[in-house]
Amino acid sequence: MEKKAGNRGVGRTKGVPNKVTKELKEMILGALDDAGGQAYLAKQAEDNPNAFLTLVGKVLPMTVNTNLQDTTPIKIHIIKAEEMDL
């Protein structure tokens, strides 16, 4: 008996977000708006700096643009939260 290919591997078009992910993002943004928006985030930065900086690290883009022809060395120093004077 032959198996039919069906719709296996078809899925969503590339770049189209999952419906659940989109709805969850909208709920989170709605809750943020209800909590006070930017003022709430600023207060959290003061009251809960570790959690706030974790959020910042997840939201900011993780790409670095550089000119590969430039031979100037780049020094990156990663500061752990424990090392910061918060």
Residue, then its C-alpha position, 0 to 999 in steps of 0.5 A: m500500500e502506497k503512502k500519500a504525501g498529503n500536506r506533510g511539511v507544508g506549514r506556515t509561510k516563512g516569516v508568518p508568526n504563529k497565531v498563538t505567539k501573536e495573541l500572547k504578545e498582544m496580551i503581554l503588551g496589553a497588560l504592560d499598558d494596563a500596568g502603566g507602560q513606560a513608567y511601569l518599566a522605569k519603576q521595575a528598572e529601579d526596583n528589580p534591576n536583574a529582571f529588567l536587564t534580563l528583559v532588555g537582553k532578550v528584547l534588544p537585537m543580538t546582531v552587531n554590524t561591523n566593517l570586516q575591512d577594519t582591523t582595529p581590535i574590539k574588546i568586549h567585557i561582559i559584566k555579570a549582575e553580581e559585579m554591578d553596583l546596583 
